[in-house]
Amino acid sequence: MKNKILSVLLISTMLAVCVTGCGAKNEEGGSAKNSITILVESGSPAEDLANNTAADFEEETGCKVIVDAVAYTGMYDKLSTEIKAGAAAHDVACMDFVWLAAFADAIEPLKDVDTSDFLPTLENSGTIDGNLLGYPMWVNVKTLIYRKDLIAEEKIPSTWEEYQKLAEEMASSDMYGTTVFGSGSDAVCSFLDFACQAGAQGLIFDKDGNVNITEQPYVDALNFMVETAGAEYTPSDSLATAATESQELFTNGKVAMQLNWSHQYPAAVKALGADKVGCAPMIAGDAGIGATTGPWYECVMKNSKNKEMAQKYVEYMYEHNEDYMNLTLKIAGRTSVYEQAGKESGNEHTTAVLETLAASQSQARPMVSTWAQIEEVLTKVVESCLGGADVNETLASAKEEIEAIGK
């Protein structure tokens, strides 16, 4: 009997040590509180900064950060799978904002957040049904990147007409005036950029939720793209041109200017030298400057078994948002970070971004769960029109397709 009692006591002691040693469970009975897992895009600034700050966060909080880096093309599917399974493989996920609508029900809304330092448009594009779903990591937007050794300051274009006129003037046997993005999601973003500038109010859907792409701003935007792509001052293969291809032409001295994502500016400076590259805000149509945005957010997942620490982590990363500006792309999510960075040579793109984002016509793509399908339709719209299809007929057909898809 005495031996049995000793055995029971010994087993109880071992179990207690095991529970304590493995880390305390949270109230929901989930995983240990001494670690959180973060989903990031592999090869992105998010992966770099998550790895760079992991040790400091652990030292400050006692919580280990496990970084799960996945290629962009696999991130959406990975999140979808674990959400459908009700699993909590990730406590925090770094998300392209176009996914927020699809995953809104699986994201823990943030409470009492001071958004005063969010860059323009970032509070709206991170909010669904009144719920802010994440802290902004960075935003990207297109700006005008040009050869300042060839284009005088007083010649920098600010309107569609000035842009096309200068592109024609700059074209030669060795250099194109500019490029047109006719390939993939970059083509869609360019189309929407120009629609913003032409006066679109609500991209793809109006304020009442009706598909609005047959309205005049979209017609004008496509006609502008078709006219520019058909001119002799642009490469003939616009259907195979997107951000990467345009940047390659620019850094190889084959293009005088381009409307490309802001992070391409510091890359161009590195390739050509600061004396040869300039940056200005996005050009304006009849409604003024406008652009569609590309923000990312850091979100706490509802199924996390360690929400308290996940919340601390996203707050910690927002506090360290300026560190993104020191990484390869030199983009971030806070106004103060951009204002400070703009004081330093080589960061001129930040000033151009601030002016572009502050324009009333700059707006996010629609916050809908069906964006992936809608983007496929819009890609075909741009490709068809650049290939010679009638603009009005193509938009009318696309409107029916998008209405069938729904929101």
MORALIN-V750651 format. One record per helix or strand of 2 or more residues. SS is the DSSP state (H for helix, E for strand). FROM is the first residue (numbers start at 1). TO is the last residue. If there is no record, write none. Layout:
[[SS | FROM | TO] [SS | FROM | TO]]
This chain:
[[H | 2 | 21] [E | 35 | 41] [H | 45 | 61] [E | 64 | 70] [H | 72 | 84] [E | 92 | 96] [H | 97 | 106] [H | 122 | 125] [E | 127 | 128] [E | 131 | 132] [E | 135 | 138] [E | 142 | 147] [H | 153 | 155] [H | 160 | 170] [H | 184 | 198] [H | 216 | 230] [H | 238 | 240] [H | 243 | 251] [E | 257 | 261] [H | 263 | 272] [E | 277 | 280] [E | 284 | 285] [E | 288 | 289] [E | 296 | 301] [H | 307 | 319] [H | 321 | 326] [H | 335 | 341] [H | 348 | 358] [H | 371 | 386] [H | 391 | 405]]
